[in-house]
């Protein structure tokens, strides 16, 4: 999966960030939703609810929630 430069201290001192394509971000999100050991404790309510239900989201839903669809 192609990615851009890493950024340190994104959000707080314990998190780093990396730029990925929108399609890959959607794929990563659905991977995390599918596996029970991942949870969502912040962000858009629609995504948190998808985590609670363990229900993948469509690419269109992802784009709309992120404000780019």
C-alpha positions as CSV (number, residue, x, y, z in Angstrom):
1,X,0.0,0.0,0.0
2,X,1.6,3.3,-1.0
3,X,1.9,5.9,1.7
4,X,3.3,9.4,2.1
5,X,5.6,10.9,4.7
6,X,5.2,10.0,8.4
7,X,4.3,12.8,10.8
8,X,5.0,12.6,14.5
9,X,2.9,13.8,17.4
10,X,-0.3,13.7,15.5
11,X,-3.2,14.3,17.9
12,X,-1.0,13.6,21.0
13,X,2.4,12.4,22.0
14,X,1.6,8.7,21.4
15,X,0.3,8.8,17.8
16,X,2.1,9.2,14.6
17,X,0.4,9.7,11.3
18,X,1.0,8.8,7.7
19,X,-0.8,9.9,4.5
20,X,-2.6,7.2,2.5
21,X,-4.9,7.3,-0.5
22,X,-8.6,7.6,0.2
23,X,-9.3,4.1,-1.2
24,X,-6.6,2.6,1.1
25,X,-7.9,4.5,4.2
26,X,-11.3,3.0,3.5
27,X,-9.8,-0.5,3.2
28,X,-7.9,0.0,6.4
29,X,-11.0,1.2,8.2
30,X,-13.1,-1.8,7.1
31,X,-10.2,-4.2,8.1
32,X,-10.2,-2.7,11.6
33,X,-14.1,-2.9,11.8
34,X,-14.0,-6.6,10.9
35,X,-11.6,-7.5,13.7
36,X,-13.0,-7.6,17.2
37,X,-9.9,-6.5,19.0
38,X,-10.2,-2.9,17.5
39,X,-12.6,-0.3,18.8
40,X,-13.5,3.2,18.0
41,X,-13.4,5.8,20.7
42,X,-13.7,9.0,18.7
43,X,-14.5,10.4,15.3
44,X,-17.7,10.6,13.3
45,X,-20.7,8.8,15.0
46,X,-21.4,6.9,11.8
47,X,-18.0,5.2,11.9
48,X,-18.2,4.5,15.7
49,X,-21.6,2.9,15.1
50,X,-20.2,0.8,12.3
51,X,-17.5,-0.4,14.7
52,X,-20.1,-1.3,17.3
53,X,-22.1,-3.3,14.8
54,X,-19.0,-4.8,13.1
55,X,-20.6,-3.8,9.9
56,X,-18.2,-2.6,7.1
57,X,-19.1,0.7,5.4
58,X,-19.3,1.3,1.7
59,X,-16.8,3.5,-0.1
60,X,-19.5,6.0,-0.8
61,X,-20.5,6.1,2.9
62,X,-16.8,6.7,3.8
63,X,-16.5,9.5,1.3
64,X,-19.7,11.2,2.6
65,X,-18.7,10.9,6.3
66,X,-15.3,12.4,5.5
67,X,-17.0,15.3,3.6
68,X,-15.5,14.4,0.2
69,X,-18.3,12.5,-1.4
